[in-house]
């Protein structure tokens, strides 16, 4: 794609004004970093508050009395009992249990659900919804009408609380309609950094004004995709298309925790999602390979795609995400390894430019998550 054919978010002109270095990402021209630089942007988010433009993500509303039951048929998550004003992490699965995408689902009202899906998958997700449940509920994409901002970091509640004091009382994964600068927004206390923070869905016409108001606060800096990636990697959070895909199941991806109790093999509404049989069989019998955290034992970044070998040099897996963890001051990675090598502290090696780099299987998150739970 050329710059002319890349889509632009409503904040594109603001990114240029702020001196961002722009790169193609999921079909959009996106800021990878600002003059502060990736390392300082990362550390600033951990220390104070960072503002991320995530308007490339897909926002979708489902409406109708049957919307919850319809969506529940596509995900291994309890949607029927999702209380109004809360959201859950979910995954679309296929008939083989593969992950088509991961998403956030919030209940706006009894008959209204709000979804946020990944940028690279949003068109196929919309088509999937229409094909599978389009006759059971109304499906409204908000791709062109709403922007999405993420305010992340320990100062986020103080900053957003100046505009709307009620957001300070929200706890992790709570969701609501909040008036910011006179504009009705959807706000969730959640994010993709491991820090406390908020995601804010705002009408396109008011997005830039709200972003400028937030950036005018002394604690806030604009943060690009580079630091977003290093923050989520330290937090042990998966990136779709890298750490999970249609070729991996929730069990292989280490996401069994996201399968709601009611939807498990012994639950009240067991199964009834695509690939349930395979997922339950893997829960029962185990999997040949699974996603693990990896700590390189040398100061050598181990990147996505690097092969992982055992002491004899046999290939036992591959790295799915890797880079430098600024908060740790050391390289970090995640990857898939054969189950017999997946125990904590197992020694494995990555092949980096033909050389073996020692790694240890480690617990994630690498940096403690600091979500506000009240």
C-alpha positions as CSV (number, residue, x, y, z in Angstrom):
1,X,0.0,0.0,0.0
2,X,1.1,3.6,-0.7
3,X,0.5,6.5,1.6
4,X,-2.3,7.6,-0.7
5,X,-4.2,4.3,-0.3
6,X,-3.7,3.9,3.5
7,X,-6.7,4.8,5.6
8,X,-6.3,7.6,8.1
9,X,-7.8,7.9,11.6
10,X,-9.6,11.1,12.6
11,X,-6.4,12.1,14.5
12,X,-4.1,11.8,11.5
13,X,-3.4,15.5,11.2
14,X,-2.8,15.8,14.9
15,X,-0.2,13.0,14.8
16,X,1.7,14.9,12.0
17,X,1.5,18.1,14.0
18,X,3.0,16.3,17.0
19,X,5.9,15.1,14.9
20,X,5.0,11.4,14.8
21,X,6.8,9.0,12.6
22,X,4.1,7.3,10.6
23,X,4.0,3.6,9.4
24,X,1.5,1.4,7.6
25,X,-0.4,-0.8,10.1
26,X,-3.5,-2.9,9.4
27,X,-4.2,-0.7,6.3
28,X,-3.9,2.5,8.2
29,X,-1.2,5.2,8.4
30,X,-0.4,5.1,12.1
31,X,2.1,6.7,14.5
32,X,4.8,4.3,15.6
33,X,6.5,6.9,17.8
34,X,6.7,10.6,18.6
35,X,9.8,12.7,19.2
36,X,10.0,11.4,22.8
37,X,11.0,8.0,21.3
38,X,9.7,4.5,22.0
39,X,11.7,3.8,25.2
40,X,10.7,7.1,26.9
41,X,7.0,6.7,25.7
42,X,6.9,3.3,27.3
43,X,8.4,4.4,30.6
44,X,6.2,7.5,30.7
45,X,3.0,5.4,30.3
46,X,4.2,3.2,33.2
47,X,4.9,6.3,35.4
48,X,2.2,8.8,34.4
49,X,-0.3,8.6,31.5
50,X,-0.1,8.0,27.8
51,X,-2.6,8.7,25.1
52,X,-3.0,6.2,22.3
53,X,-5.0,6.6,19.1
54,X,-6.6,3.2,18.5
55,X,-9.3,4.4,16.1
56,X,-8.2,1.8,13.6
57,X,-9.9,-0.9,15.8
58,X,-13.4,-1.9,14.7
59,X,-16.4,-0.8,16.8
60,X,-19.7,-2.6,16.3
61,X,-23.1,-2.5,18.0
62,X,-25.5,-5.5,18.2
63,X,-29.1,-4.7,19.0
64,X,-32.2,-6.8,19.7
65,X,-33.7,-9.0,22.4
66,X,-31.8,-12.0,21.0
67,X,-28.4,-10.2,20.6
68,X,-26.8,-11.8,23.6
69,X,-27.9,-15.4,22.8
70,X,-26.9,-14.9,19.2
71,X,-23.4,-13.6,20.0
72,X,-22.9,-16.4,22.6
73,X,-23.3,-18.9,19.8
74,X,-20.0,-17.6,18.3
75,X,-17.8,-17.2,21.4
76,X,-16.9,-19.5,24.4
77,X,-17.9,-16.7,26.8
78,X,-20.9,-16.0,29.0
79,X,-22.8,-13.2,27.2
80,X,-26.3,-13.9,28.5
81,X,-25.3,-13.2,32.1
82,X,-23.0,-10.2,31.3
83,X,-24.4,-7.4,33.5
84,X,-25.1,-4.0,32.0
85,X,-22.2,-1.6,32.5
86,X,-19.5,-4.4,32.3
87,X,-17.4,-5.9,29.6
88,X,-15.6,-9.2,28.9
89,X,-12.8,-10.5,26.8
90,X,-14.0,-12.9,24.1
91,X,-12.8,-14.8,21.1
92,X,-14.5,-15.8,17.8
93,X,-13.7,-19.5,17.2
94,X,-14.1,-21.7,14.1
95,X,-15.3,-25.3,13.8
96,X,-11.7,-26.5,14.6
97,X,-11.5,-24.3,17.7
98,X,-9.1,-21.9,16.0
99,X,-9.3,-18.3,17.0
100,X,-10.7,-16.1,14.2
101,X,-10.2,-12.9,16.3
102,X,-10.2,-11.7,19.9
103,X,-12.5,-8.9,21.0
104,X,-14.1,-7.0,23.9
105,X,-17.8,-7.2,24.5
106,X,-19.7,-4.7,26.7
107,X,-23.4,-4.6,27.6
108,X,-24.8,-1.1,27.0
109,X,-28.4,-2.2,27.8
110,X,-30.5,-5.4,28.0
111,X,-30.8,-5.5,24.3
112,X,-27.6,-3.7,23.2
113,X,-24.0,-5.0,23.0
114,X,-20.9,-3.0,22.1
115,X,-17.9,-4.8,20.5
116,X,-14.4,-3.8,19.8
117,X,-12.5,-6.0,17.4
118,X,-9.0,-5.9,15.9
119,X,-8.2,-3.6,13.0
120,X,-6.9,-6.2,10.7
121,X,-9.9,-8.5,11.2
122,X,-12.8,-6.0,11.4
123,X,-14.1,-6.4,7.9
124,X,-14.1,-10.2,8.2
125,X,-15.5,-10.1,11.7
126,X,-18.4,-7.9,10.5
127,X,-19.0,-10.4,7.6
128,X,-18.8,-13.3,10.0
129,X,-21.4,-11.7,12.3
130,X,-23.8,-10.9,9.5
131,X,-23.5,-14.4,8.0
132,X,-23.9,-16.2,11.3
133,X,-26.3,-14.1,13.3
134,X,-27.5,-11.4,11.0
135,X,-31.1,-12.7,11.0
136,X,-31.2,-12.7,14.8
137,X,-30.2,-9.2,15.7
138,X,-29.4,-5.8,14.2
139,X,-25.6,-5.3,13.5
140,X,-24.4,-1.7,13.2
141,X,-20.7,-1.1,12.3
142,X,-19.3,2.2,13.7
143,X,-16.1,2.1,11.7
144,X,-16.6,5.5,10.1
145,X,-18.6,7.3,12.9
146,X,-16.5,6.8,16.0
147,X,-12.9,7.1,17.0
148,X,-11.2,5.2,19.9
149,X,-8.7,6.6,22.3
150,X,-6.8,4.8,25.1
151,X,-5.6,6.7,28.1
152,X,-3.3,4.4,30.0
153,X,-1.1,4.7,33.1
154,X,-1.3,5.3,36.9
155,X,-2.3,9.0,36.4
156,X,-5.2,8.1,34.0
157,X,-7.9,8.2,36.6
158,X,-6.8,11.6,37.9
159,X,-6.6,13.0,34.4
160,X,-9.9,11.7,33.1
161,X,-11.5,12.4,36.5
162,X,-11.0,16.1,35.8
163,X,-13.4,15.9,32.9
164,X,-15.8,13.4,34.5
165,X,-15.4,12.7,38.2
166,X,-17.5,9.6,38.0
167,X,-14.9,7.7,36.1
168,X,-12.7,7.5,39.2
169,X,-15.3,5.1,40.8
170,X,-15.2,2.7,37.8
171,X,-13.3,-0.5,38.4
172,X,-11.5,-2.7,35.9
173,X,-13.8,-3.9,33.1
174,X,-16.6,-1.6,34.0
175,X,-18.2,0.3,31.1
176,X,-20.6,3.2,30.7
177,X,-21.8,6.2,28.8
178,X,-19.9,9.2,30.0
179,X,-20.1,12.9,29.0
180,X,-16.7,14.3,28.2
181,X,-16.4,17.9,27.2
182,X,-20.1,17.9,26.5
183,X,-19.9,14.9,24.2
184,X,-21.5,11.5,25.0
185,X,-18.8,8.9,24.9
186,X,-18.5,5.1,25.8
187,X,-15.9,4.7,28.4
188,X,-14.4,1.4,29.8
189,X,-11.8,1.0,32.5
190,X,-9.5,-1.3,30.6
191,X,-6.6,-1.3,28.1
192,X,-3.8,-3.1,26.5
193,X,-0.8,-2.1,28.6
194,X,-1.2,-3.9,31.9
195,X,-1.7,-0.5,33.5
196,X,-4.8,1.1,34.9
197,X,-6.6,3.2,32.3
198,X,-9.5,3.8,30.0
199,X,-10.6,3.2,26.5
200,X,-12.9,6.0,25.1
201,X,-15.2,5.7,22.1
202,X,-15.9,9.2,20.9
203,X,-17.8,10.5,17.8
204,X,-15.4,11.3,15.0
205,X,-16.3,15.0,14.8
206,X,-15.2,15.5,18.5
207,X,-12.2,13.1,18.6
208,X,-9.5,15.7,17.9
209,X,-10.8,18.2,20.4
210,X,-11.0,15.5,23.1
211,X,-7.5,14.3,22.3
212,X,-6.1,17.8,22.5
213,X,-7.8,18.4,25.9
214,X,-6.3,15.2,27.3
215,X,-2.8,16.0,25.8
216,X,-3.0,19.4,27.5
217,X,-2.9,17.7,30.9
218,X,0.6,17.8,32.4
219,X,0.8,14.1,33.0
220,X,-0.1,13.0,29.4
221,X,2.1,12.3,26.4
222,X,1.1,10.9,23.0
223,X,2.3,7.3,22.7
224,X,2.8,5.4,19.4
225,X,2.5,1.8,18.3
226,X,6.0,1.0,19.2
227,X,5.5,1.5,22.9
228,X,2.0,0.0,22.8
229,X,3.7,-3.2,21.6
230,X,6.4,-3.3,24.2
231,X,3.9,-2.4,27.0
232,X,1.5,-5.2,26.0
233,X,4.4,-7.7,25.6
234,X,5.7,-6.9,29.2
235,X,2.1,-7.4,30.4
236,X,2.0,-10.8,28.7
237,X,-1.0,-9.9,26.5
238,X,-1.5,-11.6,23.2
239,X,-1.5,-9.9,19.8
240,X,-3.8,-11.4,17.2
241,X,-2.1,-12.8,14.2
242,X,1.2,-13.2,16.2
243,X,0.6,-14.9,19.5
244,X,-2.7,-16.5,18.4
245,X,-4.5,-17.1,15.1
246,X,-6.9,-19.4,13.4
247,X,-4.1,-22.0,13.6
248,X,-4.2,-21.9,17.5
249,X,-7.0,-22.8,19.9
250,X,-7.7,-20.9,23.2
251,X,-6.1,-23.8,25.1
252,X,-2.9,-23.8,23.0
253,X,-2.8,-20.0,23.3
254,X,-3.0,-20.2,27.1
255,X,-6.4,-18.5,27.2
256,X,-8.4,-21.2,28.9
257,X,-9.2,-18.6,31.6
258,X,-11.3,-16.7,29.1
259,X,-13.7,-19.6,28.6
260,X,-16.5,-18.7,31.0
261,X,-17.5,-21.1,33.7
262,X,-21.0,-21.5,32.3
263,X,-19.6,-22.4,28.9
264,X,-17.1,-25.1,30.0
265,X,-17.7,-28.8,29.6
266,X,-19.3,-29.0,33.0
267,X,-21.1,-25.6,32.8
268,X,-24.8,-24.7,32.7
269,X,-24.6,-23.9,29.0
270,X,-21.7,-26.1,28.0
271,X,-20.4,-25.8,24.5
272,X,-22.6,-24.5,21.8
273,X,-19.8,-22.5,20.3
274,X,-17.8,-23.4,17.2
275,X,-15.0,-25.9,17.9
276,X,-16.3,-26.7,21.4
277,X,-15.6,-30.4,21.1
278,X,-11.9,-29.9,20.2
279,X,-11.4,-27.2,22.9
280,X,-12.9,-29.5,25.6
281,X,-10.8,-32.5,24.4
282,X,-7.7,-30.3,24.6
283,X,-8.7,-29.2,28.1
284,X,-9.1,-32.8,29.1
285,X,-6.1,-34.4,27.3
286,X,-3.6,-31.5,27.0
287,X,-2.0,-30.0,23.9
288,X,1.2,-30.8,22.0
289,X,2.4,-27.2,22.2
290,X,1.5,-24.2,24.2
291,X,2.2,-20.5,24.5
292,X,4.7,-19.5,27.2
293,X,6.6,-16.5,28.4
294,X,10.4,-16.5,27.6
295,X,13.2,-14.6,29.2
296,X,16.4,-14.5,27.0
297,X,19.4,-14.9,29.3
298,X,21.6,-12.6,27.2
299,X,21.0,-9.0,26.2
300,X,20.0,-10.0,22.7
301,X,16.5,-9.2,21.5
302,X,14.8,-12.4,20.2
303,X,12.3,-11.5,17.6
304,X,9.1,-13.0,16.2
305,X,9.7,-16.0,14.0
306,X,12.9,-17.2,15.7
307,X,13.0,-20.9,16.0
308,X,13.3,-22.4,19.5
309,X,15.4,-25.5,20.0
310,X,16.2,-27.9,22.9
311,X,19.7,-28.8,24.2
312,X,20.2,-31.2,21.3
313,X,19.3,-28.6,18.7
314,X,16.0,-30.1,17.8
315,X,13.3,-27.6,16.8
316,X,10.6,-27.5,19.6
317,X,8.8,-24.2,18.8
318,X,9.0,-20.6,17.6
319,X,8.9,-17.1,19.0
320,X,5.5,-15.4,18.4
321,X,6.4,-11.9,19.9
322,X,9.7,-10.6,21.1
323,X,11.6,-7.4,21.8
324,X,13.1,-5.2,24.6
325,X,11.2,-4.7,27.8
326,X,12.1,-1.1,29.0
327,X,10.5,-1.6,32.4
328,X,12.5,-4.8,33.0
329,X,15.6,-3.4,31.3
330,X,16.0,-6.7,29.5
331,X,14.7,-8.6,26.4
332,X,11.4,-10.4,26.7
333,X,9.5,-12.8,24.4
334,X,6.5,-15.1,24.1
335,X,6.3,-18.2,21.9
336,X,5.0,-21.7,21.4
337,X,7.0,-24.7,22.7
338,X,6.4,-28.4,22.8
339,X,4.4,-29.2,26.0
340,X,7.3,-31.2,27.6
341,X,9.4,-28.0,27.5
342,X,6.7,-25.7,28.8
343,X,7.3,-26.0,32.5
344,X,8.5,-22.8,34.3
345,X,12.3,-22.4,34.3
346,X,12.8,-24.9,31.5
347,X,15.9,-24.1,29.5
348,X,15.4,-23.6,25.8
349,X,17.4,-21.7,23.1
350,X,16.4,-19.3,20.3
351,X,18.2,-19.3,17.0
352,X,19.1,-15.7,16.3
353,X,21.1,-15.1,13.1
354,X,22.5,-18.6,13.3
355,X,23.6,-18.4,17.0
356,X,21.9,-20.0,20.0
357,X,20.6,-17.6,22.6
358,X,19.7,-19.2,26.0
359,X,16.2,-18.6,27.3
360,X,14.1,-19.6,30.3
361,X,10.4,-20.3,30.2
362,X,8.9,-17.7,32.5
363,X,5.6,-16.7,34.1
364,X,3.7,-13.9,32.5
365,X,3.0,-11.0,33.0
366,X,6.7,-10.0,33.1
367,X,5.7,-6.8,34.8
368,X,2.9,-6.9,37.4
369,X,-0.5,-5.7,36.0
370,X,-1.9,-2.8,37.8
371,X,-5.6,-2.8,36.9
372,X,-7.9,-1.0,39.3
373,X,-10.2,-3.4,40.9
374,X,-11.5,-1.2,43.8
